[in-house]
Amino acid sequence: MNNDQPVVRLTDLTRTFEQGGVKIDVLRGVNLTIAPGEIVALLGPSGSGKSTMLQAVGLLEGGFGGKIEIAGVDASTLPTDGRTKLRREHLGFVYQFHHLLPDFTALENVVIPQLVAGRDRVEAEERAAEILGGLGLEHRLEHRPSQLSGGEQQRVAVGRALANRPHLVLADEPTGNLDEATSDKVLAEFLDLVRGEGSSALVATHNERLAARMDRVVRLKDGILA
């Protein structure tokens, strides 16, 4: 990827749903460019379309109008396998709920996406241990999710998202399921890790205080970014 080109560029992004015979325009021409290394907060109340927008950028579903470019590649024109490859090579995801694999340890949860990407197991385990150690989990590597606190589980999810050094991390209310003190701590660690890896991030939240800690804030209102 060229360091001068945007990590993501959205041009006139639209999404319309039909409910009970009524069309609902959730996204009505969203335009956004994120530079390499930039962390952008996506603010908006519940139901404003933040998650829908992240699904679009994450290439997780179809039905969108407009243009989505990831690392200079127009994803709008790619077949399914091309979109999957682009997502695997360039994107990482953190959700409000950790979605860890319950039968695997914290270390294994961060190793597995690396193996899927073709990394050697020994290298993957070293990388996973390094990331989790940086998140304060060096003594919890062999614990399964059920043995971890909520904050620890979310730290593992953050580590998993960064394991393959994605150009862009998409985070949907990544601390929304945590109490305020734990939320602040996990978010600070998340931002430090993203910056340390040189990745960019688009973080959906409704929390103004947390958004203020990021490089830039954009607001989604009535289907358009302000």
N, C-alpha and C positions, 0 to 999 in steps of 0.2 A: 504493500500500500504506500502511495506517495504521501509523505508527511505534510505536503501543502494542500492536499485535497480534504474536504470535509469527511468526517467519519460517517455522517448521515446527512442526507438532504431530502426533505419532503417538499413536494411541489403540488399545491392544490389538492391535498389529500381529502377525500370524501368517504363517508360511510353512511348508508341509509338502511334502516331496518323497517320491516313491516309488522305491525302488531294490530290484530283485530281489524284488518283491512285499512289501517291508517299508516301512512309512511312517516317515519321519524328520522329526521336528519341529525345524526349524532355528531358527525364531523362535516363541516361545510366549507372546506377549502383551507386546510391547515398548511402553513408554510413554515419550515424550520430548518436551520442548518446548525450542526454541532461540529465544532473544530476538534482536532486531535488533542486529547488531554483535558478537554473542557467538561465540567460537571454541571449539568443543567437541572434545575428543579422544575417540575411540571405541577403547578398548583391548580386546584379547582375543587369545588365541593363534590361530595358523593353524587354519582349519577351524571357528572358533567362530561364523561367520555374519556377520562384519563386512561382507564384500562383498555378501552377500545383502541386508543391511539398507540399504546404500547404493543398491543397485539399486532397492529399494522406494521410498526417499525421492526418488531421481532419476527415478521414473516410467518406468523402462527396461524393465520387463516386468510381466506380470500374475500372477495366481495368489495374491495376498496377501489375507489376511483382515484385518479391522479398518479403521481410518480413517487416511487420510493427508491432512493439510491443509497446503497450501503458500500462504503469504501470505494466509491466511484463506479459501482456496478448497478445498472438499472434493474432492480429486482422485479419490477412490474412486468418485464418481458420474459422472465425465466420460467422454465417448466418446473414441476414440483421438485424433482431431484436437484435441480440447480439452486432452488431456494433453500433446500435442506443443506446443501454444501455451503452456501453463503452463510447461513445461520450458524452452522457448526464451526466454521473457520473464523468468524468475526464477532459473534455475539455471546454474551453471558446473561443469565437471568436470575433475579432474586425476587421472590414473591412474599406476600404478607405472611403466609404460612410456609414453613420451611420445605415441605414435600421431600424430606430425606427418605432414603430407602431403609425401612425399619430393621431389616435383618442384617444390615451391614454396619460396621463400625464407622466412627467419624472419619478416620483415615480412609477407609474403603470408599466412603461416599464422595471423597474428593479425588480418589484415584480413578474410579470408574469412568468419568467423562474423559479423562486423559487416555485411557486405554481405547475407548471408542474412537478417539481422534488419531490413534496409531502410535502413541508413545510407549516406549519400553516400560515394563512394570517397575523395575528398580528405579528408573528416573522418575516415574509417576509417583512412587511412594516417597521419594526424597522431596519432590516438589510439594506434595500434599503435607508432609510433616513440616516443611519450611513455612508454608502458608498458615497452617493451623497454629504453629508455634508463635507466629507473628500476631495471631488473634488471641493469644493467651490460653491456648488449648493444648499445650505440649504434654500435659498430664492426663488428657482425656482422649487421646488418639484411639484407644482400643475400646472405648465405651460406645454402646449403641444409642440411637436417639432417645429411647425410653429412659436411659440412665442420665440424660443431660437435662439441664434446666432450659427454659424457653429461650433465654438469651444465648446460651451455649449452642442450642440447636440452630438458631439463626446465624450465629457466627460460622458454623459449619456450612450452612447454605451459602453464605457470602464467599467462603473459601472455595466451594465447588464452582461458583459462578466465575471466579477469577482463575481457576486452575489452568485453563488453556490459553491464558493471556489474551482475552478478547480485546478487540479494538473498542467495543462499546458494551457497557453493562446496562441492562434495562432492569430497573427496580420498581416494583409496584407496591407502594406502602410498605417498604421493607422492615419497618419497626412498628407498624400499626398494631401488632398483636402483643406488644410488650409494655410494661409499666414505664413511666416517664424516665426514671433514673436509668433503667436498663436500656431504654430506647436511645437516650443520649449517648451512652457509652458505646453501644453497638454501631450507631450511625457514625460516631467519630472514628471508630476502627474501620468501618466500611470506607469512609472517605479517605483515610490515610492509606489504606490498601490500594484503592483505585488510583490515587495519585502516585503512590510508590511504584505501581506497575506501569504507569504512563498511559492508562486506559482513559476513555471518556465514559460518561454515564448520563443517563436520562432517568431521573428519579421522580416518580409520581407520588405526591403527598397532598394532604390538606392542611399540613402543619406549617404555619408561617415561620415559626421559630426555627424549625429544622431547615426549612428552605433557605433561610438567610445565611446558612453556613456553606452554601454552594456558590459556584462562580457566577451563575446567572439564574434568574427566575423568569419563567414564562407562565402565563395564565390562560387556561382554557375556559372560555365563556361563550355560551350559545354556539358551540361547535367551531369557534375560531380562536386562534391564539392571539393574545394581546401581550 
